[in-house]
């Protein structure tokens, strides 16, 4: 019995062995059959593809069907629509998503936006019973004609590609086309820093066709002033005052006139940041330099340390502001304020140098007078018993009785007859500039007294003029 079963199994294996060899020899028979059936069905139904007989890559099949629907292979899309005729109108509208950064050092800004193009290409018209449009991604865009719009004065730009390229193509049955793309562009903005940081900047993003001049392509804003829309945009250092579109023409000597569209926006800088970082510290350093006017002029270490500290601090503030700004060849508003404040601090140091110099000179003069001969005013009085003063002290006329009681005036009264008593004031002799300087030198402490009033008043007056002009 066991022998019979063994013989039966051997016969079964012998029968199945040729079938296995055929399957291993032709592994793609089933796939080829599917392809053959698909091609057969295509010819059988006059070009219509039976969706039950799909190929392995369904996206390619759909793309081929779209190309057949739009008759892409029947036209040369290297040429613009209506070639040889009038210029093709291309409408533009823009939605600004964000302004990512504004750089004063590089004089540029970075903006992310949705750029939409509208034009009509009758070569892409297709029959439709419900008049519905068809939307495609970036794969079909590469096979048709589209406007070659670029950003004038752009430094860098790219199309977003996460998770796929942010490109949309919408084709309507009558041939109207909407082409939308999401772009981030970094463009030049010529800034004027003469009023920095109290400035307002006018920047613009310019769009233009690269190859087609106004005879071939006419760029225009699709909906006039409503063609530019913005999301809620908040910037750290600027306040956006206005967004508005405009248009114009650009001339190139070798190729002619081109239509150009402008996205204009006005930026006003927030001043509070610079008040905290620049203006308030500068004011405090200037006020701190005035403290030395109340310190005794003989306390040299204290007053010198005050002056040097404030000067070095002002130098640090000026260096920090200059490092964050472009190297322009004109004076900025913040430079005027910083350098004027630095001048006040520097003059406070010079003021103490003058006080110390005059004080030292007066003390040296007194030391020299002590070494002179003992001929002094007491010995001079021995000649006539009167003290001779070269200075004229002008005051109100005293009564004649006082003059008669003065022994020094008895000789004058005997020679001069009695004069009527006249009350009045005598004319005071005006000091010359040299005498005033000598008076200040001999009383150097008055320099500090005058400085306590002059420096604050002058600085307040400067601030009043500065903020009246630039604010």
C-alpha positions in Angstrom: 0.0 0.0 0.0 2.8 2.4 0.8 4.4 1.6 -2.4 1.3 2.5 -4.3 1.0 5.9 -2.6 4.7 6.7 -3.4 4.2 5.9 -7.1 1.1 8.1 -7.2 3.0 11.1 -5.7 5.8 10.7 -8.2 3.3 10.7 -11.1 1.7 13.9 -9.8 5.0 15.8 -9.5 5.9 14.6 -13.0 2.7 16.2 -14.3 3.1 19.6 -12.5 6.8 20.1 -13.4 6.3 21.5 -17.0 3.7 24.0 -15.8 6.1 25.4 -13.2 8.8 25.8 -15.8 6.6 27.8 -18.1 5.6 30.2 -15.2 9.2 30.8 -14.3 10.2 31.4 -18.0 7.5 34.0 -18.7 7.1 36.0 -15.4 5.7 39.2 -17.2 3.0 37.4 -19.2 0.2 38.8 -17.0 1.5 42.4 -17.0 1.9 42.3 -20.8 -1.6 41.0 -21.1 -2.9 43.9 -19.1 -1.0 46.4 -21.4 -2.2 44.6 -24.5 -5.8 44.7 -23.3 -5.4 48.4 -22.5 -4.1 49.2 -25.9 -6.7 47.0 -27.5 -9.4 48.7 -25.6 -8.1 52.1 -26.6 -8.3 51.2 -30.4 -11.6 49.4 -29.9 -13.3 52.4 -28.3 -11.7 55.0 -30.6 -9.2 56.5 -28.2 -11.3 56.1 -25.0 -9.4 54.4 -22.2 -11.3 51.9 -20.1 -10.5 52.8 -16.4 -10.9 49.2 -15.4 -7.7 48.5 -17.3 -5.4 50.8 -15.4 -1.7 50.9 -15.8 0.7 50.5 -13.0 1.4 54.3 -12.6 -2.1 55.9 -12.5 -0.8 59.5 -12.3 1.0 59.2 -15.6 -2.2 57.8 -17.1 -4.2 60.8 -15.8 -1.6 63.2 -17.1 -1.6 61.7 -20.5 -5.4 62.0 -20.6 -5.1 65.7 -19.6 -2.6 66.4 -22.3 -5.0 64.8 -24.8 -7.9 66.8 -23.5 -6.0 70.1 -23.7 -4.3 69.0 -27.0 -0.9 70.0 -25.7 0.9 67.9 -28.4 -0.9 69.7 -31.1 0.5 73.2 -30.4 3.9 74.8 -30.0 3.8 76.3 -26.5 7.2 77.9 -26.9 5.3 80.7 -28.7 3.1 83.1 -26.8 -0.7 83.0 -27.5 -1.6 85.2 -30.5 1.9 85.4 -31.7 2.2 88.0 -34.4 -0.8 89.9 -33.3 -1.5 92.4 -30.5 0.1 92.2 -27.1 -1.4 89.5 -24.8 -2.9 91.1 -21.6 -1.7 89.4 -18.4 -3.5 90.4 -15.2 -1.7 90.3 -11.9 -3.0 90.3 -8.3 -0.9 89.8 -5.2 -1.7 88.7 -1.6 1.1 89.6 0.8 1.4 86.9 3.4 4.2 88.4 5.5 7.2 90.7 5.6 9.8 88.4 7.2 12.6 90.9 7.8 13.9 94.3 7.0 17.7 94.9 7.1 19.1 98.4 7.4 22.7 97.1 7.0 22.0 95.3 3.7 19.2 97.7 2.7 16.8 95.0 1.7 13.5 93.4 2.8 12.2 89.8 2.6 8.5 89.2 1.7 6.4 86.1 1.2 3.5 86.5 -1.2 1.0 84.7 -3.4 1.5 85.8 -7.0 -1.4 85.1 -9.4 -1.4 85.5 -13.2 -4.5 85.7 -15.4 -4.4 85.4 -19.2 -6.2 83.6 -22.0 -4.8 80.9 -24.2 -7.3 79.6 -26.7 -5.1 76.7 -27.5 -6.0 75.2 -24.1 -9.7 75.5 -24.5 -11.6 72.3 -24.1 -15.3 71.2 -24.5 -17.3 71.0 -21.3 -21.0 70.5 -20.7 -21.0 71.9 -17.1 -18.5 74.7 -17.8 -16.3 73.8 -14.9 -12.6 74.5 -14.7 -9.9 72.0 -14.2 -7.1 72.4 -11.6 -3.6 71.0 -12.0 -0.3 71.1 -10.2 3.2 72.0 -11.3 3.8 69.1 -13.6 1.5 70.4 -16.3 2.8 74.0 -15.9 6.2 73.0 -17.4 4.5 71.9 -20.7 2.5 75.1 -21.5 3.3 78.7 -22.1 3.2 81.0 -19.1 4.3 84.7 -18.5 8.0 85.1 -17.6 7.4 87.6 -14.7 10.4 88.3 -12.5 11.2 90.7 -9.6 13.3 93.7 -10.5 16.2 94.4 -8.0 15.6 91.0 -6.3 18.6 89.5 -4.5 17.1 86.0 -3.8 13.8 84.3 -4.4 12.4 80.8 -4.3 9.2 78.9 -4.8 8.0 77.0 -1.7 8.1 73.2 -2.2 6.7 71.7 1.0 5.1 69.2 0.8 5.0 69.8 -3.0 5.7 72.8 -5.1 3.3 75.5 -4.2 2.0 76.0 -7.8 -1.5 75.9 -9.0 -2.8 75.9 -12.6 -6.5 76.3 -13.3 -7.8 76.1 -16.9 -11.3 77.2 -17.9 -13.2 75.7 -20.9 -12.9 79.0 -22.8 -9.1 79.0 -22.4 -8.8 81.5 -19.5 -6.0 80.5 -17.2 -5.2 81.2 -13.5 -1.6 80.5 -12.5 -0.8 81.0 -8.8 2.5 80.5 -7.1 3.8 81.1 -3.5 7.1 82.9 -3.5 9.5 84.3 -0.9 11.7 87.1 -2.4 14.4 89.3 -1.0 14.6 92.7 -2.8 16.5 95.9 -2.6 15.1 98.9 -0.8 17.0 102.2 -1.1 16.7 103.7 2.4 17.4 107.2 3.5 18.8 107.3 7.0 19.2 111.1 7.4 16.4 111.1 10.0 17.2 107.7 11.6 15.7 106.5 13.9 12.9 109.0 13.4 12.6 108.1 9.8 9.9 106.8 7.3 11.0 104.4 4.6 9.4 103.9 1.1 10.0 100.5 -0.3 8.6 98.8 -3.4 8.6 95.3 -5.0 8.7 95.6 -8.8 7.3 93.0 -11.3 8.2 92.9 -15.0 8.3 90.6 -17.9 11.8 89.5 -18.7 11.6 88.7 -22.4 8.4 90.3 -23.7 8.3 94.0 -24.1 5.0 96.1 -24.3 4.5 95.0 -28.0 4.1 91.3 -26.9 2.9 91.3 -23.3 0.9 93.9 -21.4 1.1 93.6 -17.6 -1.7 95.2 -15.6 -3.3 95.0 -12.2 -6.3 92.6 -12.5 -8.6 94.5 -10.2 -7.0 98.0 -10.0 -6.2 99.1 -6.4 -8.0 96.0 -5.1 -5.4 93.7 -6.7 -3.1 94.1 -3.7 -4.3 92.4 -0.5 -2.4 91.9 2.7 -2.8 89.7 5.8 -2.5 91.1 9.3 1.2 92.0 9.3 3.0 93.1 12.5 6.7 94.1 12.6 9.0 94.5 15.5 10.6 97.8 14.5 8.2 99.2 12.0 4.6 100.2 11.6 3.2 99.7 8.0 1.4 102.9 7.2 0.2 102.1 3.7 0.1 99.4 1.0 -0.8 100.4 -2.6 -0.1 99.2 -6.1 1.0 101.3 -9.1 2.3 100.8 -12.6 4.7 102.4 -15.1 7.0 101.7 -18.0 10.7 100.8 -17.9 13.0 101.6 -20.8 16.0 99.4 -21.8 18.1 100.9 -24.6 18.6 97.6 -26.4 15.2 95.9 -26.1 12.6 98.7 -25.7 9.8 99.6 -23.3 8.5 97.1 -20.7 5.4 97.2 -18.5 6.3 97.3 -14.8 4.1 96.9 -11.8 4.9 98.2 -8.3 3.9 97.0 -4.8 4.6 100.1 -2.7 4.5 100.2 1.1 5.5 102.9 3.6 7.2 101.9 6.8 7.4 104.1 9.9 9.9 103.1 12.6 8.9 102.6 16.2 11.0 105.0 18.3 10.4 103.4 21.7 13.1 100.8 21.2 15.7 103.4 20.4 14.6 105.6 23.3 15.4 102.8 25.7 18.6 101.6 24.0 20.1 104.9 22.9 18.5 108.2 23.9 17.8 107.6 27.6 21.3 106.2 28.4 22.8 109.1 26.6 20.7 111.6 28.6 21.7 109.9 31.8 25.4 110.1 30.9 25.2 113.8 30.2 23.4 114.5 33.5 25.9 112.3 35.3 28.8 114.4 34.0 27.2 117.5 35.7 27.6 115.9 39.1 31.2 116.9 39.1 30.2 120.6 39.2 29.1 120.0 42.8 32.2 118.2 43.9 34.9 120.3 45.5 37.5 121.5 43.0 40.3 120.2 45.1 39.0 116.6 45.0 40.9 115.8 41.8 40.5 111.9 41.8 36.7 112.1 42.1 36.1 114.7 39.4 38.6 113.1 37.0 37.0 109.6 37.4 33.6 111.1 36.8 34.7 112.7 33.6 36.6 109.7 32.2 33.8 107.3 33.0 31.1 109.3 31.2 33.4 109.9 28.2 34.1 106.2 27.8 30.5 105.3 28.2 29.4 107.7 25.5 32.1 106.3 23.2 30.6 102.8 23.8 27.1 103.9 23.0 28.2 105.6 19.7 30.2 102.5 18.7 27.2 100.2 19.3 24.8 102.3 17.3 27.3 102.6 14.4 27.9 98.9 14.3 24.2 98.2 13.6 23.9 100.8 10.8 25.2 100.9 7.2 28.3 102.9 6.5 26.6 105.9 4.9 28.5 109.1 3.9 26.0 111.5 5.4 25.0 112.5 9.0 22.1 110.7 10.6 19.7 112.2 13.2 21.0 109.9 15.9 24.6 110.9 15.1 23.7 114.5 15.7 22.2 113.7 19.1 25.0 111.3 20.2 27.9 113.6 19.2 26.3 116.7 20.7 25.8 114.8 23.9 29.4 113.6 23.7 30.4 117.2 23.3 28.6 118.2 26.5 30.3 115.4 28.4 33.7 116.3 26.9 33.2 120.0 27.8 32.4 119.0 31.5 35.9 117.4 31.6 37.5 120.5 30.0 35.6 122.7 32.5 37.3 120.9 35.4 40.6 121.2 33.6 40.2 125.0 33.4 39.1 125.2 37.1 42.0 123.1 38.3 44.4 125.2 36.1 43.2 128.6 37.4 43.1 127.4 41.0 46.7 126.2 40.8 47.8 129.4 39.1 46.2 131.5 41.9 47.8 129.5 44.6 51.2 129.8 42.9 50.7 133.5 42.7 50.0 133.7 46.5 53.1 131.7 47.2 55.2 134.1 45.2 53.6 137.1 47.0 54.6 135.6 50.4 58.2 135.5 49.2 58.2 139.2 48.3 59.7 141.9 50.5 57.9 142.9 53.7 56.9 146.1 52.0 53.1 145.8 52.3 50.1 148.0 52.7 50.8 148.7 56.4 54.1 150.3 55.6 52.6 152.3 52.8 50.2 153.8 55.3 53.1 155.3 57.2 53.6 158.0 54.7 50.3 159.8 55.2 48.3 157.6 57.4 45.9 156.7 54.5 45.2 153.4 52.7 45.6 153.9 49.0 43.4 151.7 46.8 43.7 151.9 43.1 40.2 150.4 42.6 37.4 152.9 42.6 34.5 151.8 44.7 31.5 153.6 43.3 28.5 153.9 45.6 26.0 156.4 46.7 27.3 159.8 47.9 27.7 159.8 51.6 26.7 162.9 53.7 29.3 165.6 53.9 29.5 165.1 57.7 31.0 161.6 57.1 33.5 163.1 54.8 34.5 165.7 57.3 34.9 163.1 60.0 37.4 161.1 57.9 40.9 162.4 58.8 42.1 161.3 55.3 39.7 163.8 53.7 40.5 166.9 55.9 43.1 168.1 53.6 40.7 167.9 50.6 37.9 169.6 52.5 40.1 172.5 53.4 40.9 173.1 49.7 37.4 172.5 48.3 34.6 174.8 49.2 31.4 173.3 50.6 29.3 171.7 47.8 25.5 171.4 48.0 24.3 168.0 49.1 23.3 166.0 46.0 22.0 162.5 46.2 22.7 160.2 43.2 24.7 157.3 41.9 28.1 157.4 40.5 28.9 155.7 37.1 30.6 152.4 37.5 33.7 151.6 35.5 33.1 148.7 33.1 35.6 146.0 33.3 37.5 145.1 30.1 37.6 141.5 28.8 41.0 141.1 30.2 39.9 142.3 33.6 36.9 139.9 33.5 39.2 137.0 32.7 41.6 137.9 35.5 38.6 138.2 37.8 37.4 134.7 36.9 41.0 133.3 37.2 41.3 134.8 40.6 37.9 133.3 41.6 38.0 129.9 39.8 35.2 128.5 42.1 32.7 130.7 40.2 33.3 128.6 37.0 31.6 125.7 38.7 28.8 128.0 39.8 28.2 129.2 36.3 28.5 125.7 34.8 25.7 124.4 37.1 23.3 126.7 35.3 24.8 127.0 31.8 25.2 123.3 31.0 21.6 122.2 31.9 20.0 125.2 30.2 22.1 124.6 27.0 21.3 120.9 26.9 17.6 121.5 27.5 17.6 124.0 24.7 19.4 121.6 22.4 16.8 118.8 23.1 14.0 121.3 22.4 15.4 122.2 19.0 16.3 118.6 18.2 12.9 117.1 18.9 11.1 120.0 17.3 12.9 119.3 14.0 12.9 115.5 13.8 9.8 114.4 15.6 
